Amino acid sequence: MPIFEYKCGSCSNEFEKLVRASSPAAECPSCQGTDLHKKLSTFSAVSKSAFGAVSSSATLDTLPAGCGTCGSPDGPGSCQF
């Protein structure tokens, strides 16, 4: 079940929405508009193989975090790198 990022064409509100196959069409939570544009988003997946020899007792605290230093005006996770 992916989470999509949208920007409303009517009021410029930006929001995220969990989308299921059975979900109705998305609408802006601010103005209920349907002129929505999907934003290009990064995605995240965690697996043991992605970090080499991660033990089965690894927690999210031991996994690397985003740098958060790019200063992108679109906020964390929207870095162009």
N, C-alpha and C positions, 0 to 999 in steps of 0.2 A: 504494500500500500504506500505509494509515494506521497510525499508532501510537496506541493507545488507552490512557488512564489508567484504572486500576481501583482500587477499595478492597474488600478482602475483608470480608464480613460476619461471618466466623467469628473471624479473628484481627486485624482492622483494619489489616493490612499494605496499603500503597499501592505500586503498581508500574505499569510501562508494558509494553505488549506490541505487537509488530508483528503486524498481522492481515492475512493473505492470504485470498483466497476459499477456498482449499483447506485453511486452518488448522483443526485440531480446536478444540473449545470451549476457552476459556481456563480456566486454573486458577491458584490462588495458588501462587507459588513457595515460600512459607514452609510452608503447611499442606496444600497440594494441595486446598484447598476450592474448591467451585464456586459458592458464594453470593457472587457478585461484583456490584459496582455500578459502572457506568461513571461516571466523573467528568466534569464539564463542563470541557473543555479549550480552550485557544486554539490556533490553528493558524498556520502561517507559510508564506508563499509569496514567492519572490523572482523578480522579472521586471524587465527593463530599463525598461518603461513605468511601473512603480510608483515609480521614483525619478527620473523626468524624463529628462534627457539623460545617462544613465550610459553611459560608453564601453564598448566591447567588452572593454577590458582591466581593467574593474573587478573587484575581488576582494571576498571577504566582509569583509575588514578595512575596506573603504571604506563598507560599508553600515551604517545605524544599528543600534545594539544596544538591547535592553530596558533600562529605567532601573534595575531591581533595587532600587528604594527604597521600594516600597509596604509592605514588612514583612508581607505576607500570610502567615499560618501555614501555608498550603498550599504555599509555596515559590515560586521564580521561575516566571514564566509563568502564574501563576494569579490575577493581579491582576483585580479586578472592574471596572476601568476600561477 
